[in-house]
Amino acid sequence: MALLVWVGWYTRRYMKGVSDFLSGGRLAGRYLLAVARGEQAAGAAPFVSNFEMISMSGFVLTWWGWMSAPIWMIVAISGWVIYRFRETRALTLAQFFEIRYSKSFRIFSGFLGFAAGMANFGIIPAVGARFLTFFLGFPQTIHLFALEVPTYIPLMAVLSALTLALTLSGGLISLMITNCLEGIISQVLFLVIIFALLWMFHWSQISEVLTNRPPGKSLLNPFDSFSLKDFNIWFCLMGIFAGFYRTMAWQNQGSYNAAAITAHESRMGGIMSNWRSMGNGAVITLLAVCAMTYLAHPDFAAQSTVAKTEIHQVSQSQIQEQMSLPIAITYMLPIGVKGALCVVLLMGMFGGDGTHLLSWGSIFIQDVVLPFRKTPFTPEEHVRLLRGSMIGVALFSVIFGSLFRQTEYIAMWFAVTEAIFVGGAGAAIIGGLYWKKGTTAGAWAGMITGSGLVTGGILARQFLGDGFPLNGTQIGFFGSLLAVLVYIVVSLLTCREDFNMDRLLHRGTYAIKQEMEFETKAPRAVTWGKLVGFDEHFTLGDKWLAGGLLGWSILWFVVFATGTIWNLLAPWPIGVWSTFWYIVAIGLPIFFAFVTGIWFTWGGLRDMRVFFQRLKQERVNVLDNGMVVRHQNLAEIPTTHSETIT
C-alpha cells in the first residue's frame, strides 16, 4: 500500500491537462493497457461473482462458451468498435454521441450511463469489504458511538478513501501505472496460491465433490446440466449476442478506451488482454473448486466445522450463499498463502474501484455538465470539477452499499444494471460507427426502446420476484434486440443525408499528423488475413500474436464440436469428464499462468518506461477537453488562438 501511494504521488507530476487526467494523454502501449485494464478483474467483487457462477455451474459454462470462441477472436482482431472509437478521438462515449448525433442526446445518454453505472458500482465496495471482513476474521458487528453497525461498513469507508486518494492524484496516469504494477505483482502471487492449492488438495477429492450432483445439474458433464438455473447453455448463447452488441458500451473502463497511442495499439491491447486472461483464470477456478471440496468432502469434515458454523450464522440467505466460498477460503488457506491472496484482493480493489471512480465521475462532468458550457473551463477548473465528482461517486457507493439489500447473484445484478444503458446504447454505438445512414432520431428511438424495456423488466422482477418469467440476462437480451430493430427502421425513415464518416474517424484529409507518425505499417500487402480482420497496420509479430490466438480458439471450437457429436452418439462416462477438465481447466491454465507471468512482466515494465518517455515529450492542447462544436471536437477546429503547453 505504501508503494502504491508513493507511485500515485510520483506520477502526479506528469499530469499536465484534462486529456492526461482522463486518458493518460492517449500515449499508452498495448502491454500497459492489457495488464492495467486486467487488474479490474482481480478485486474481491469479481472473485465473489466468479465463485457464485462456478459453485452453481462448475465447468459447464466453459464448454458452452467454446461455441463462440472463434467469433470473439475475430471480433478482437478486427478491433470491432474499439478501433473506430479510438479514431474518433473522443474522451468519453457520450462525447462521440454528440459528434455523431446531437448535444441533447449526449446529455441524455451521459446521465443514463452515469445513473446505471452508479447502481452497478454501488454494490462493489460493499461486496469487497464484506469478503475482507470474513477473510480477515473481523467480528460481524462493531460498536461505533454507541451504535452497533456491520463491520464491513467502516471497512468499506476506509478502503474507499484510500482508493479515492490514489485516483485523485493523477487520474488515469496514476491508475495505469499503479494497476500495471499491481498486475505484475499479482501474477507472481497467483503462482504461489496455485502451488499451495495443488499441494493441499488432490484432484480425486475435488472430482468426488463435483461428481456428487443430482441428475440434470452436473458440474462436469454439460449434457447432464440442462436443469441448472440461470447459469446454463442459454446464458452462454445470449452472452454471444450481448458480448458482440455491448462491446465498449459499458463504461466502467471507459478511460482505457481512449488511452492508446493509436487505434491499432488499442486493438492490440484487447488482443493481448485475451492472452493474459488465459493464465489468470486458473487461480479463481482452483480457489472455487477447492473451497467447495473443503466444505463437502469427508476428508476435511473436521477442519471445515468452524467455517460451516460461521456460514450458518449469516442471516440473509443471499449473502450466506454469496459468502460461503469466501468463508471457506478464509479457514482453508495456511498463513502466508492467505496473506498472498489478501494482497491480490486489496490491489484488485484499489485498481478496480479506482477505475470505476474515474469512469463514472468523469462521465458526469464530461457528458452532463460540460455540454451546457458555452466556453471551456480552464484546465485547473476542469480537473478540480472531475476530482469533486469522483469524491461524490465514492460517497454514494459507501451509502448505497450500506443500505442496499442484495437479492440477486452479483453477475445477474451486473447484467441488469448494465443493460439499463447498454440495452439501448449498443445500437447507437454500432450504427454510429459503422453506418452512415444512422440518424439522431434513430439513436433516440433505439435508446428509449432498449433502456425503457430493460428498466421495466427490472421493476417487474423486483416486485414479482420469481413470478416474473425472465432473469436479468434475458431481460437485457430481448431489450437489446428490439432496440436494434427500432434504430434501423427509424434511421431509414428519417435519413436525409449521409453522415461524413471520414471526418468522424479522422481519415483521408482529416487525419491527425501527430498520430500518423506512431502508426505501424506491414512490409507486405495484406491478402487472406483481411478475412479475419488483419489490415495494413499488422506487423509480422502482430499477425503471429493475433493469428496464434485465433488458431487456439478454433482448436477449442473443434474440441467442442467433436465432443458434442461424440456425446450425442456415445456419452462420455463421468470419469472421462473429470479427467478432461483436470487437464483442460486446471493444467493448461496453470501452464499459461507461468508463461504469461514472465511475458507480461517484461512487456508491462517496457511499456511503462516508454509511457513516461512519451509523457515527458508530450505537448498538450488545452482545448482537448471533451467539448464538441458543430459535430467536431473543439481541439480540431482551426482557430487563431489555439494554445499548447509543454
N, C-alpha and C positions, 0 to 999 in steps of 0.2 A: 504494500500500500504506500509505503514511503517512496519507493521507486516511481510508482505511478504519479504521485503528487508532484515529485520533482520534475518528471518528464512533462507533465501538464504545464507547470510553471515555466520550464525552459522553452517549450515550443511556442509560448505566447508571443515571444519577440518576433516570430515570423509572420504573425497575423497583421497585414497591412490595410485590409479593407473588407468590404462586405463579401465579395466573392471568395476571399480567403476563408472567412469565418464560416460560410455556408458550403463551399465546395472545394476547400483546400487549394484555391487558385486554379482549379482544373489542371493539376500538374501530376496526378498520381499515376503510377505504373501498375501493371497487371498483378504482380505478386503482392504489392501493398494493398491493392483493392481486395484481392481474394482472401488474404489472411485476416485483414482488419474487419471486413464485412462478415466473414465466417464466425467471428468471435461472438456475434449476437446469438448464435445457437448454443453457446457454452454456458449460459446462465442457468439459474435454478429453475425458472419457469419453463424453458424449453425442455430441460431434463424431465421435469414432472409430467409435462404434456406427453412426451415420448413414452415415459413409464406407463401412463394410462393406456395408451394405444397398444403397447406390447403386452401388457397384462390382459387386455381384452382380446387381442387377435394373434399374439405370438408372431410367427414368421409368415403368416398368411398374406399380409399386405405386401410383403416383399415379392412374393410370387406373382400376384396380380399386377403389381407395379411394373414388372418386366415387359408387359404387353405394350407399354408406351415408351420404353427406354429409347429406341431409335428416334422417335418423334422429338423427345426432349433434346437429344443431342443435335439434331438438325436445327432445331429452334435456337440452341445455344450457339452453334457455329455460324448461323446466318445473322446472329445478333438481333433476332426478332424484337422489335420495339426499342430495345436498349440502344442499338446503333443509331437509329434515326432520331431518337430523343436527344442523344448527345449532340447530334448535328444541329439541333435547334438552338443550342447554347442557352437554354432556359435553366434557371436555377431551381425551379420547382415545377411540378406537373401542371398546376393551375396557371402558372405563367405561360406555359405552352398553350393552354386553353385560350388565353387572351390573344396570343399571337394568331392562333388558328381560327378562333370563333369570335368572342366578344369579351369586353371587360365585365359585364354583368354575369356572364357565365363563369368567368374566373372567380368572382367573389362568391357566387353560389356554391360552386364546386369546392372552392377552398374552405368555406365554412363547413360544408357537409363532410369533406375529408377530415377536417380538424375534429369535428364532433365525433365521427366514427372512430378516429384514432385515439381520442381521449377515453372513450368507452373501452376500446380494445386494450390500451395500455394500463387502464385503471386497475386491473387485477394483477398485473405482472409483478410490481414491487411487493404486493401482499403475498402472492404465492411464494416468491423467493424468500421473503422474511419468515413465512410460516415454515418453509422447508428448513431454513437455518435454525429456527427455534428448536425444532425436534433434533436436528443434526448435531447441534452444539450442546444438547442436553439441558437447555434452559427450562425453567418451570413454565407451565402454560399461561399463568397469570402472575402479575406483579402488582404491588401497591404503589400508586403514584398520587400524592397529595390526598390521601385518604380514600382514593378510588381504586377499585380492583379492575385492571384492564388487561386484555390479552397481551402477552409478551411480544407477539410479532408486531404490534403497532408501534411502540417506541423503537424497536429494532429496525422496522421499515423506515421510520423517520431519519434515523442515523445514517443508514445506508443510502437513502435518497439524497441527504445533504452532502455526503462525500461524492456521490456520482455527479450531483449538480455542480459542485466546486470544480471538478475535473472538466466538465463540459463547458462551463462559462469561461475558462481560461483562454483557450484559443480556438474554440469551435471545432470544426471538422479537422483542422490541422492537428490539434491535440488528440482528438479521438482516434484518428487514423494511426498516429504513431503509437499511442498507448495500446490501442487494440491490437496492432500488429505485434508489439512486444508481448502482450498477454497471450496472443495466439501461439507464438513461438514457445513460450514457457509451458503453455497448456499441452502442446504436443508431446513434450518431454514427460510431463506428469501423467498424461494418458497412458504412456507405456509402463510407468510404474504401477498404475492401478490395474492395468491388464495383466501384468505378470503376477500380481498378488491374487487376483481372482482365479487365474488358471492354477495357481498353487493351492488355493483353498477349496476349490470345487472341481469335481470330476464330471465329465460330460454325461456319464451314465446316471448320475444323480439328477442332473438338470433334465435329461431326457425323460426320466421316470416321472417327474413332476409335470412336464409339458404334455406327456402322453396321457396322463390321467384326466381325461376330459369326457363329458357326455357326448353321445352321437350328435353330429351336426355342428359341434362347437370346437373342433380340433384346432390346436395352436400350431400343429406341424403339417397336417395334410390339408391343402387348400380345397380339395374336392370333398372334404368332410367338414366344411366350415360354413355352409350356407345358412345356418341358423344363428350365426353371430349377428348381433345387433350393432348398427352404426358403422363399425369399422370392418367392412367386408368388401366384396368384389364391386358392389355398386358405389361404394365410397371411392374406390380407385378409378372406376370408369368416369364418374362425374369429375374426379380430380384431373383427368386428362383434359377435358374441356376447360375446367377452371384455370388450370395452370397456363394453358395457351391464351385464354381470354384475359386473365388478370396480370399478365406479365408487366411488371413495373407499376401496375396501377396502385397497389398498396404501398404507402409511402413511409413505412416505419424505417426504411433505409434510404429515403429519398435523396439525401445529400450525396450518397455514394453514386447515384445515377448520373450526376453532373460532374463528378470529381476526376474522371480520367483525362489524361492529356490529349487524347484523340478518341474519336468514335471507335476506331479499330481496337485501341487499347482497352476501352470499356468492354467491348465484345470479348476480348481475350481474358479479361478479368473474370467474366462469367464462366468461360471455359475452364480456367484454372481453378475456380471455386468447385467445379464438378470433380476435378482430380483430387482436390484436397478433402472433399467430403467423403470420398471412398474409404479413407482411413479413420476419420473422426467418429464415424458412426459405431465403430467397434466397441468403444468404452460404454456408450449408453445401452447398447444391446446386452452386453455382458453384465453390466450392473443390474439391469432389469431381470434377466432370467436367473441370475444368481440370487437376487433378493427373493424372487418367487420360490426358488428352491429352499432357501434358508427358512422361509415361513412354512413350507408344506412338506418337506422331506423328513422322514423319521430320524435320519442321522443327525439332524440339527434341532430335534424337538426340545432338548434341554436348554441349548443356547438361546433359542428363539422365544422362550417363555416370557421373558421381560418385555420383548418387543411386541408380542401379541397382546399382552396386558395393556401396554400403552396405547396400542391401536384401538382397542375396545373402549378405552376411556375417552376417545374423541367423540363428542356428542353428535355433531352434524354428520349425517350419513354420507353426503357428497365429499366432505372434507376427509372423513375417515377413509373412504375408498381412495381418495387422491393421495393421502399421506401414508398409506400402508407400506409401499415400497421404500419411500424415503426413510421412514422409521426403521424398517428392517435393515437398510443400509447403515444407519447410524450404529446399530449394535453389531452388525456383521463385520465391518471393516476393522482391522487392527490399527492401533495407534501408528502414526507415520503415514500409512496409506490413507487413512481418514483425513489427515492433515493435507495431503496432496489434493484430495478431492475438494476439500474446503477452499484451497487456493484457487482451483479451477472455477468453482462456483462463484466465489467472490469476484474474480476478474471478469467472468462472464456477465455477472450482474452489472458491474461498473460499465463494461463495454456496451452491453445490450441496452441497458436502461439509459445510458448516456446518449446513444444513437436515437432512441425514442424521444428523449427530451429535445435534442437538436431538431429532429424532423418535425414534431408536432408544434413546438414553439415557433419555429421559423415559418411554418405554413400559415399560422395565424397572422403574423406580421406581414409576410410577403404577399399573401393572397386574400386577406380580409381587410387589413389596414392600409397597406401600400397603394392599392388601386384607387383609393379615394384621394390620394395626394395629387395636387397639381404641379408641385415642384418637388425635386428629390430631397430626402433627408441628407444632412451631412453624414459622412461615414461614421463619425463618432456617435451621432444621434441614432443612426440606424442600428449599429451594433448594440448600443445601450438598450434600445427597444427589444431587440432579439433576445438579449440576456434576461430582460424583465419578463418576457413572455415565457421563457424556459423556467424561470422561478415559479410562475403561475401554474405551469403544467406539473411541476414537481409537487406543489402544494395540493393540487387537485388529486393527483394519484394517491397521495397519503390519505386524504379524506375519503376518497372513493373506496380505496382498499380497506379502510377501517369500517365502513358502513355497509358495503355491498355483501349480500348473502349469495354465494355461488351455488347454483343448482345444475350447471352444465359441466360436461367434460371441458377441460381447457381448450382442446383442439376444436370442439364444437363452438365454444364461445368465440374463439378467434375467427372461425369460419363465418359465423353470423355477423359479428361486428364489422369484419372486413367487407362483407357483402353489402352492407348498408351503403357504402360508397362505391365499391368495385362493381356491384351489380349493374349500375348504370354507366360508370366511368369507362369501363373496358371498351364499350362500343365507340365512345367519343375519342379515346386514345388511338385505337387501331384505325378507325375511319379517318381521323385527323392526320395521321402519319402516312397512311398508305392510299388514301382515296381522295382525289382532287375534287370530287363532287359532293363530299360531305359538307353539310351546312350547319350553321348555328342553330337553326330550328330543329334539325335532326339531332344535334347534340343535346339540346334541351329536352326533347321528347324522349330520347333514349335514357337520359339520366333520371328524369322524373319517373318513367315507367319502371326501370330496373330497381332504383332505390326505394320507390314507393311500394312496390310489391314485396320486396325483401323486408322492409320495415313493418309492413302489415303482417307478414308471416311471423316475424319475431314477436309482435304483440299477441298474435293469436296463440302462438306456442306458450308464451308466458302465462296467459290466462287459462288456456285449455289444458296445458301440460301434455301428458301422454295421449290425451284425446285428440290432439292435432296430428294428422297423419304424416307430416313431413318433419324431418330433423333439420338442423341448421345447414348442413351441406346441400340437402335437396332444395331448401328454400332459395339459397343462393344460385343454384344451377338453373332452376326454372325462371327466376327473375332475370338472369343474365341473357338467357335465350330470347325472351320477349324484348329485352332492351335492344339487342342486335337487330331484330326484325323491325322494330319501330324506327330505329335510327336510319336504316336503309330506305324504308318506304318514305318517311318524311323528307329525307335528303333528296331523293329523286323527285319528289313533288315540288320542292322549293328551290332547287339549284338553278340559278340564272347565269352563273359564270364560274368556270373552273378556277380553283384556287392556285396561286403561284407557288408550287411545291419547291422549286429551285431556291426561291428566296427563303422559304421556311427552313430548308435543310442546308442552306449556305453552300450551294453547288453552282458550278459554272462561274458566271460573272459575280456571284455573291459569295464566293469562297473567302475564308479568312486566311490571309497570308501567314500570320503568326503561327497558325496551327498546321499549315501545309508543310512546314519545314520539319515537323516531327512525324509525318506520315511515313510508313514503310511501304516499299514497292517490291513486288515479286520480280525476280530476274527474267521469268518466262511468262508467256501468256497463260491465263487460266482456261482450261478446257472442260474436262469432265467434272472437275471439282465444283463448278457452278451449280451442279445438281444438288449438292449438299450445303451450299452457301459460301464456298470459297470465292473470294474476289481478288483484285489486284493487290490488296494490302497484305495478303497472307504470304509471309516469307516461307522458305522451306521448313524452318523449325516450327513455325506456326501450323503448317499443314500436318507435320508429324504429331504435334500435340492434339490438334483437333481431330485428325483422322484416326489416331490411336483411340481416342475417347469414343468416337463413333463406332469403330470396329468392336470395341469392348461392349458397347451397348447392344450392337447387333448380335454378338455372341450370346448374350443373355436372353435376347428375344428368341433366338433359335432354341436355347435351352427350354424356354417357356413353351414354345410351340410344340417341340418334340415331346416334352414331358406331359403336356396336356393330352396330345393324341395317345401317347403310351398309356396314361392313366385311364383314359376313356375305354381303351381296349383291354388293358390288364393292370388294374390298380396296384400301385406300389404298397407293400406292407409298411406299417408304421415305423418299423425299424429302419427301413431304407430311407424314409423321410428324415428320421432323426440323424442318420449319418450324413445325408445330403446337406442338411442345414448346419451341421457341425463344420463341414468343410467350407461351404459357401458363405454362410452368415457369420461365422466366427473366425475360421482360419484365414480366409482371403482378406477380410478387413484388417486383421492384425498385421498381415504382411504389408498391406498398403499403409498402415499406420507408421511402420518403420520407414518405408520409402518416402512417403510424403513428409514425415517429420524432418528428415535430412534435406530433402528437396526444397521445401518451403521455408525452412530456416535460412538457407542460403539465399533464396530469392527474395524473401522479406527483408533481410538485412541489406541486400544490394539495393532494393528499391527505396528503402528509407534513406540511404546515403544519397542516391540520385535525386530524391524528392527534395531534400534540404538544399542541394546544389541549385535546383531549379528555382526554389523559393528565394534564394539569395539574388538570383539574376532577374527575378520577376519585375515587370513593370505593370502596376495595377491601374486600370482605368476606373476612376471614381464613379463614372456613370454606369458601370456594370453592376447594377444593384437590384435587378429584377423588375424595373419599371418598363412598361410597354407603351409605345406611342404609335398609333396608326398601324397596328399589327406588326410592329418591329420592335426589337429590343432597343431601349434608349441608347445604349452604348454603340449601336451600329448605325445610328442616324448621323450623317455628316453634319458637323457644326463647326463654328469658328472658335468656340470656347471650350473644346474638349480638353480635359486635363489628365495627366498621368502623374503618379507619384512613384518614387523609387523606393 
